């Protein structure tokens, strides 16, 4: 490889890293509706260059949130290995709500219907969460009428903090989750039946 080719490759890698950093920043601020042109403009690259690197919005989202998706999967897997099913269940609720409070983009990506995300992340995460729910119920610590679909209710309630400054949203989210987890404990009064709510509702 010549010095010129090496420089071109280095420039391309730098542009890619800058595009991903800007995309994460804008997604966190405004969600996934940010136009590709706005991302290109803030990153200082042409729209054509952006589309050569990322042909679709979906491909950009997947790449931008790879680390967060990996973290989310790891939280589920670690929770399933926790000897205390209730602690594992609580850890997942706390982590998902914290990510939602601090990063609107990740939340939108997590519950989106993008095909590339649906098969790779969403289904596996949902199955893992459903398994956590069953473990916590079998341990006698989670109320018997809790449904995995109640996760959507949790996220809908937590999403009300989206417009609050991050430092305030984090503290408020932690307090909200603490209230909710107390309500989820076994032994409390019966609730109306669960509603099969789609996670897509969180985006509306």
C-alpha positions, 0 to 999 in steps of 0.5 A: 500500500502506498503512502497516499492509499494509506492516508485515504484509508485513514481519512475514511476511517476517521470520517466513519468514526466521526459520522458514528459519533455524531449519529449517536449524539443526535439520536440521543438528543432527538431520537431516530427521526434525525434526517441523514442530511443533518447527520452528514452536515454536523459530521462535516461529510457529504450526504453521498459519502454518508450513504456510501458508508451507510446505505440505509438509516437502519444500517447506521442505527445498528452500527451506532448502537452496537455497544449498547445492544451488546450491553443490553444482551449482557445485562439480560444474560447476567441476570439469568445467571444471578442466583437471586431471580428477583435481583436479576429481574430488578437489575434489568428493569433498572438498566433498561430504564436508565438507558431510556432516561439518558439516551432517546436514540437507544430506546427508539432503536431498542423498540423499533421494527427495523428488520436488522434489529428485530431478529438480532436483538429484540426477539432475543432480548424479549425471550430473555426478559420473559425467562427472567419473569418466570424465574422471579415468579417461581421464586415467589418474589414477583407477583403472579399476575405480572406479565412481560408486556408490563415492560411496555407500561414501565417504558411508557411511564419512564418515557415521560422524562425524555424532555427533562435534563439528563441529570434530573431524568436519571434521578427521577427515573431511579425513584420511579423504578423504585416505586414500580419495583415495590408494586411488582413484589409478590404479596401485594393486592391483585391488579386488573388483567395485563394488557398485551401492549406492543413495545412500538407504543413507546415510540408514539 
